Amino acid sequence: MVAQYPMGSYGARDYGCLMALLVLSMIPMIVFYLLCQKHIIEGVAPGAVKGQKRKEIHSDRAGACGQI
């Protein structure tokens, strides 16, 4: 709610501040995706091919994101 109602008169918005807060809130999601990209793609790709079963992920291949 802080980003929605910044200091100022009623109805005024500080769009520079609002955009900066939005970018800052996106950074953790982008970092998570970059760290887990390999595991996310491994989980999505088998579902895209009809009839192909998902291969098992062994504990020695578990990364920062754990097993999927």
C-alpha positions in Angstrom: 0.0 0.0 0.0 2.9 2.3 0.5 3.7 2.3 -3.3 0.0 2.9 -4.1 -0.3 6.0 -1.9 3.0 8.0 -1.9 3.3 11.3 -0.1 1.5 14.1 -1.8 -1.9 15.7 -2.4 -4.9 13.5 -3.0 -4.8 11.8 -6.4 -1.2 12.8 -7.0 1.2 9.9 -7.8 5.0 10.0 -7.8 5.4 7.7 -10.8 9.2 7.7 -10.6 9.0 6.3 -7.0 6.3 3.9 -8.0 8.3 2.4 -10.9 11.5 2.2 -8.8 9.6 0.2 -6.2 8.1 -2.1 -8.9 11.6 -2.8 -10.3 12.9 -3.5 -6.8 10.1 -6.0 -6.2 10.9 -7.8 -9.4 14.6 -8.4 -8.6 14.1 -11.4 -6.3 11.8 -13.1 -8.8 14.4 -12.6 -11.6 17.2 -13.9 -9.4 15.2 -17.0 -8.4 14.4 -17.7 -12.1 18.0 -17.3 -13.1 19.2 -19.7 -10.4 16.6 -22.3 -11.1 16.2 -21.9 -14.8 17.6 -25.4 -15.6 15.3 -27.1 -13.2 12.2 -25.1 -14.4 12.9 -26.0 -18.0 13.5 -29.7 -17.1 10.1 -29.8 -15.5 8.2 -28.0 -18.2 9.8 -29.6 -21.3 8.6 -33.2 -20.8 5.0 -32.0 -20.5 5.2 -30.3 -23.8 6.0 -33.6 -25.7 3.0 -36.0 -25.9 3.7 -39.4 -24.5 7.1 -38.7 -23.0 7.5 -39.4 -19.3 9.4 -37.2 -17.0 12.8 -38.5 -16.2 13.7 -38.9 -12.5 15.9 -36.3 -10.9 18.5 -37.9 -8.6 19.6 -36.4 -5.3 23.1 -35.7 -6.6 21.7 -33.4 -9.2 19.6 -31.3 -6.8 20.7 -27.7 -6.9 19.9 -24.6 -4.9 16.2 -25.1 -5.7 16.0 -28.7 -4.5 14.2 -31.4 -6.4 11.3 -30.7 -8.6 
